[in-house]
């Protein structure tokens, strides 16, 4: 039981104090990959420690009942101090089981919707090479969706898909288009859609836990910076910035 208490205290302390510390350390986005790794490590540590603490607590109760079967009889009469321990352990296990089932169902539903959306977009859109001459050498997983508003995003699926609107293609030059598509490809390469789906599921399941709620928001921000770094590495900062400004409708000097 002592191990369970120590793990519970550690996880509770980390859940309270880690989010503001991580927000301060990753505010400038200087190392977004490390920032994402730090947030994920804290989340796994907190949730894992709480889960293990419950397992240890339940194990301690089970051992006590095994060695002292009369506890069950006394439990039925309600005259034992161990009643509270047993009831608390059962309630905690039940709560964790319900939360785990809810999270698993939510994650499967979100992933299924993303896959269905990706498949629908592949059917509705056109390959980039068919829309713009000279673009055959661009990412083959890109589809163009007819829409005047400039936009680009990616979806995890089987296979993954990058979606860009016809308005964005018309607004971008070749260098800018390549940089914007590289940004979206970096999201898919880093498995950002899957990570964010899981974190948003945690935030929905545990909305009062700052480590889950803030973690989903901050990891999303850091993933954008991570993808920016990937695009800049291959196409340069000027091309990416020019592309983003063009998509937002802000004219740039050439």
Secondary structure as GFF3:
##gff-version 3
##sequence-region A 1 254
A	DSSP	alpha_helix	2	25	.	.	.	ID=ss1
A	DSSP	alpha_helix	32	67	.	.	.	ID=ss2
A	DSSP	alpha_helix	70	77	.	.	.	ID=ss3
A	DSSP	alpha_helix	82	124	.	.	.	ID=ss4
A	DSSP	beta_strand	126	127	.	.	.	ID=ss5
A	DSSP	alpha_helix	128	131	.	.	.	ID=ss6
A	DSSP	beta_strand	142	145	.	.	.	ID=ss7
A	DSSP	beta_strand	152	155	.	.	.	ID=ss8
A	DSSP	beta_strand	161	165	.	.	.	ID=ss9
A	DSSP	alpha_helix	166	171	.	.	.	ID=ss10
A	DSSP	alpha_helix	174	189	.	.	.	ID=ss11
A	DSSP	alpha_helix	192	205	.	.	.	ID=ss12
A	DSSP	alpha_helix	210	235	.	.	.	ID=ss13
A	DSSP	alpha_helix	237	247	.	.	.	ID=ss14
###
